């Protein structure tokens, strides 16, 4: 189970990076402000999920002890 949460956390962190880059490119090219706002909101939700998965993984593995 801890391997599953570990892999899932890495995938979600990659998604966070992709959404961040997409939002930044949209802002740099002068794209729709509403789209940039939605992308940044999605980034925050994905970051919360990633933190929860990291904490769950640490809890399942005993915190690296």
Buried (B, 14 or more C-beta within 10 A) or exposed (E): EEEEBBEBBBEBBEBBEEBBEBBEEBBEEEBEEEEBEBBBEBBEEBBEBBEEBBEBBBEBBEEEE
